[in-house]
Amino acid sequence: MKTMCLGMLLFVVITAIALPASAQEVKKGKISILANSGIPVGDFSSVTKPGIGGLIQITGSPAAAPELSLGGALGVMRFAGKDLNFSGENVTASGLTVIPILAMAQYTFPTDGNAKPYLQMGLGLYHLRTTGSSFNGFGVAPGGGVLIPITPNRSWFRVEATYHLVEASYTVSTLFDSAGGNVQFLNVLAGVSLAFGQQQASDIGPASADTAFAHGCRCFAGVNELSR
């Protein structure tokens, strides 16, 4: 419960920081497709090996706060079980599949350079599946990364690190009578982000604006000539 309260507080803080920002722009969004590697932390690391997976995240920026993005993420991670010695018997712990379904808040810091660092907070439901059973838990996922443009205002290379803390006990093996602790792991992600929707007015360069103005003048002159 404390984890959830802390996550909700950080979620609100990120939103509150971003909302005062103002800009003359329309709404736009991003879809990110990421591959990731998961590193178990704490008790979870004693029974599972590093895992692999993927994640899709969709976010949108409100017109009044372009630095803030709100949205959701859906991912999957698979952690294989370690070989353990249990009561003098060698066994392999059952692996664990983790499916996070998260609400996301992301704040991108305005910078003069092309690379854009950001912080984010995820909060939501984690579905966990192991041999013979499945269960759900709530968790938080604070993290941060950097967006590096591939094509201006259209696509970015994205690198990110996220820490997942899930309040859910797990049984590491069907041979074990006791349950483990919370599921904790560090995610290192890399992939691409693609823009969708209309772009900012500022994305239209001076040359484009001059061309549009000149075209408008020619159109007006033509209409004026026909009206004579």
BELTADA-V233998 format. One record per helix or strand of 3 or more residues. SS is the DSSP state (~ for helix, > for strand). FROM is the first residue (numbers start at 0). LEN is the number of residues. If there is no record, write none. Layout:
ss	from	len
SS	FROM	LEN
SS	FROM	LEN
//
This chain:
ss	from	len
~	1	18
>	27	13
~	41	5
>	50	11
>	67	12
>	82	4
>	88	4
>	95	13
>	115	15
>	132	19
>	154	13
>	182	14
~	200	3
~	205	21
//
